[in-house]
């Protein structure tokens, strides 16, 4: 498998976290696809993506996105 950024094993569960630097919507969508591929590999339904955005007019916050049968929790800081 390719490089996964962070996998946390805690309390008998696994959490897959993808870290990205914000480089636009197209790059973000590729990151979401990459995360869903990791979730398939680890047989998980929920994953997390943390995007670091250095733009002055960024929209920070957390949102949930459903892609197929996967739930992605995305945070922009």
C-alpha positions as CSV (number, residue, x, y, z in Angstrom):
1,X,0.0,0.0,0.0
2,X,1.1,3.6,-0.5
3,X,2.1,5.8,2.4
4,X,-0.6,6.6,4.9
5,X,0.0,9.7,6.9
6,X,-1.2,8.7,10.4
7,X,-2.9,5.5,11.7
8,X,-3.9,5.6,15.3
9,X,-4.6,2.4,17.2
10,X,-6.6,3.2,20.3
11,X,-8.9,1.2,22.4
12,X,-9.0,-1.6,20.0
13,X,-10.0,0.7,17.0
14,X,-8.0,2.1,14.1
15,X,-8.3,5.7,12.9
16,X,-6.8,6.7,9.6
17,X,-5.9,10.4,9.3
18,X,-4.7,12.0,6.0
19,X,-2.7,15.2,6.4
20,X,-2.7,17.8,3.5
21,X,-1.5,21.3,2.8
22,X,-4.3,23.1,1.0
23,X,-3.5,23.6,-2.7
24,X,-7.0,24.0,-4.1
25,X,-10.1,22.0,-4.7
26,X,-8.7,19.6,-7.2
27,X,-5.8,18.7,-4.9
28,X,-8.3,18.3,-2.0
29,X,-10.5,16.0,-4.0
30,X,-7.5,13.8,-4.8
31,X,-6.8,13.7,-1.1
32,X,-10.3,12.5,-0.4
33,X,-10.0,9.8,-3.0
34,X,-6.7,8.7,-1.5
35,X,-8.3,8.6,2.0
36,X,-11.2,6.4,0.8
37,X,-8.6,4.1,-0.8
38,X,-6.8,3.8,2.6
39,X,-10.2,3.1,4.3
40,X,-10.9,0.3,1.8
41,X,-7.4,-1.2,2.5
42,X,-8.0,-1.1,6.3
43,X,-11.7,-2.2,6.0
44,X,-12.9,1.0,7.7
45,X,-15.9,3.2,7.0
46,X,-14.8,6.4,8.7
47,X,-11.6,8.5,8.1
48,X,-10.2,11.9,8.9
49,X,-8.5,14.5,6.8
50,X,-6.7,17.5,8.3
51,X,-5.8,20.3,5.8
52,X,-3.5,23.1,6.7
53,X,-4.5,26.2,4.8
54,X,-2.2,29.2,4.8
55,X,-4.5,31.5,2.7
56,X,-5.5,34.7,4.5
57,X,-9.2,34.3,3.5
58,X,-9.5,30.6,4.3
59,X,-12.7,29.0,5.6
60,X,-11.7,27.1,8.7
61,X,-13.9,24.4,10.4
62,X,-14.9,20.8,10.4
63,X,-17.4,19.2,7.9
64,X,-18.5,15.6,7.2
65,X,-18.6,14.3,3.7
66,X,-20.1,11.0,2.5
67,X,-18.3,9.4,-0.4
68,X,-20.0,6.1,-1.4
69,X,-20.2,4.1,1.8
70,X,-17.4,6.1,3.5
71,X,-17.7,9.0,6.0
72,X,-14.9,11.5,5.8
73,X,-14.5,14.1,8.6
74,X,-12.5,17.0,7.1
75,X,-10.9,19.8,9.2
76,X,-9.3,22.9,7.8
77,X,-7.0,24.9,10.0
